[in-house]
């Protein structure tokens, strides 16, 4: 039986150090990271709309081979696709909601247009962009963790459509679709002085050219922005 991933299957990511860069801003900065957990795939439509009835995955369970069976949703393939047309605000509110549903402490304190991350909370959250890039690279130093056509859905091979997660090869840490298929929202503000509340997106999407599907590429967008190649994946602190 083929394992169907929903976006709730968390994998352990080891500690490390990542050097971030932005050629447009002409900036380079280094970040030291603690270990954390990150979802093997982006949140799917089934999970976002509450159709995944499986018990929560144990973050210590290991790689995808240790994950549970198929979703109980009757929505078929559409429900197994990444949840897209999701704003940054949608993503942080979903993290809080799923955390509460599973008896975890919600990480985000939301008051109108203000949000504060409680870093001591044990609930689901968005990865920081440093965590995202560290997890994407999975110990490699190259722009990609493998040959692009084998690891990612992008403009040249996607057929101009979204694909179910897990159809391409994962990286060395068991994470699928870190490049291509959908962009992932991250927690970080992109550049507050120039772009205000715009948040960071990472990874590239199904309609992007090959140069956008690299571990270091940064994209920005308004936190209310939604489009059909933007999703998010869950993280948890250890």
N, C-alpha and C positions, 0 to 999 in steps of 0.2 A: 504494500500500500504506500502510495506517495504521501509524504508528510506535507500538510498544508500549513504554512506559517501565517500567523495572524498579526504579528507585530508586538506580541506580549512575551515572546521568548527571549529572555535576557541572557547575555553571555558575559563572562568576566573579561575585563580589559585590564592589563597590567599597568603599573605606574610607568612613567617615562617623562621625557622632555621633548618638546616640539618647538621648532623655530617657525613662527608664522611670518608671512610677508605679504605686502600689497604693493605691486609695482606702480599702480596709479597714485597711491599716497606716498610712495617712496619710503615705506616704513618696513622695518624688520624687528620682531620682538620675540623673546624666548619665554616659554611657560613650562613650569614643572607641574606634573600631574600626579595625583594620587590614583590608586586603582578605583575602578567604578564598574558598573554594568551598563551594557548597551544592547538594544534590541537587534536581533539578527536581521530584521527587515523593517521597513517603515510600517506604521499603523495601517491596517487594512480597513476597508469599508465595513466589513463584518464587525471588527473590534470597535470602530468609532461609533457605530450605531447600536452596539449592545447585543449583537447576535452570537458572539462567541461565548458558548456556555461551558467551556472547559475550566477546570480549576487553574488558578494562577501557576505559572511555571516557577520552579525553584531556581533562583539565579545561580545556584551552585551546581545545577544539574549537568552542566557541560555543553557540548556542541549540539547542532541540530539533530544528530542521531538520537539524542536523549529526549527530544521533545515529544509532546503528546500527539495524538492522531488528528483527523480532520475536523474542521469546524462543523458545528451542528446547524449552521445557517442554511436556509432553503433558497437563498438568493443565487446560488451557483457562482459562476465565474465572476460576475460583477462584484459580488461581495468579497471575493478574494483579491481584488485589485487594491493597490494602495489608495488610501483615502486622500483625494486631491481636492482642489478648490477649498483649501483650509488656510485660514489666516493665522498669523502668529498668535493672535488673541484666542482664536479657536483652540490652538494647540495647547497653550498654557492652561486654559480652562478645562480642557479634556484631561490633562495630567492631574489636576486637582480632583476632578470628578472620579476618575478611575482610582486614584489613591484612596479617596473616601470610601468608595465601594468595596475596596479590599482591606479596609481597616488600617490604612497607612496614613501617616501625617502628610497633608497636602503641603507641597513646597512653596506655593506662591500665595502671597498676601496681596489680594487685589482690592483696590479702592478706586472705583471709577476708572480713570485713565492711568492710574499709578499701579505699579506692581513691584513687589520686593520679593526676592528669593530667600527663603529661610534655608540656609545651607545645612542646618542640623536636621532638617526633616528627612524622613526615610521613604517618602513617596516618590511616585514617578515624576520625572521632569524632562526638560529638553537638555541635550548635551551643550556644553560650551563649544565654541568653534575650535578651541584648542583640543578638547577631548575628541571632537569629531575628526579632526585631521589626524590626530594620533591613532585613533581607531581605524581610520581609512587606510593609512599607510601600513599598519600592522607590522611594524619593524623594518619596512623597506624605506629606501631613500629616493626611489624613482618617482616620477610624476604620477604613475599608476602602479597598482599592485599586480598587474598582469597585462596580457595583450588585450587591447580595448574591446575588440569584437567578441572575445570570450568571457569578459567580465561585466559588460555593460550594454544596455539598450540605449542607443543614441540615434542621431538622424540617419546615418547610413544603413542601419539594420533594424530599426524599430517598426518600419512600415507606417510611420507617422501615427503611432498609437501607444497607449499605455499597456504595460505587460504585468502579469502576475509576478510577485516577488519570488526570488529563488530560482529563476530560470537560467541564470548565468552562474559562472563559477564564483564561489566566495573568496574572500581574502584569507590570509593565513590564520586569522583569528575567528573564522567562521561567519563573518558578516557578509551579507549579500547586498548587491545594488548600492554600494556606497558611492559608486560612480554611475551616472546614467539613470534612466527610467524616471525618477523624480528627484527634485531638489529637496533637501532637508532644512527645515527651520532650525536655527540654533538660538540659544539664549541671548547672545551678545548684541549690544548696540553696535552698528557699523562704524559710524563716525559722528558723534553727537554734535560737534562744532559745526559741521557742514550739513549733515542730513537729519539732525534732530533725533527722532525716535525710530528711524529706520533700523531694521534688524538684519542679521546676517543669514544668508542662505548658502548651502554648500552642496556640491556633488554633481551638478548637471542633470539634465532631463532628457526625455525621449526625443525631443525635437532639437536638441542642441548639437552643434558641430563638435568635432573631436577635441578642439582646444578648450572647450568649457568643461570637459570631463577629465579633470586633473585634480589631484589631492589638494593642491594649494589655491585653487580658484575660489575667489570670494565674490558673492553677489549680494546686493542689498535690496530691500524693499520695505514699503510702509507696513506696519504691523497689521493693518486692515486688508492688505492686498491678498487676493485669491486668484488662482489660475490653475489650469488643468495639468500642470507638471510640477506642482509644489505640494509636498506632504511633510511628514515629520516622523521621527522615531524616538522611542522612549529610552530614557536613561534612569539610573538610580545610583545614589551615592552608597558607598560601603561604610 
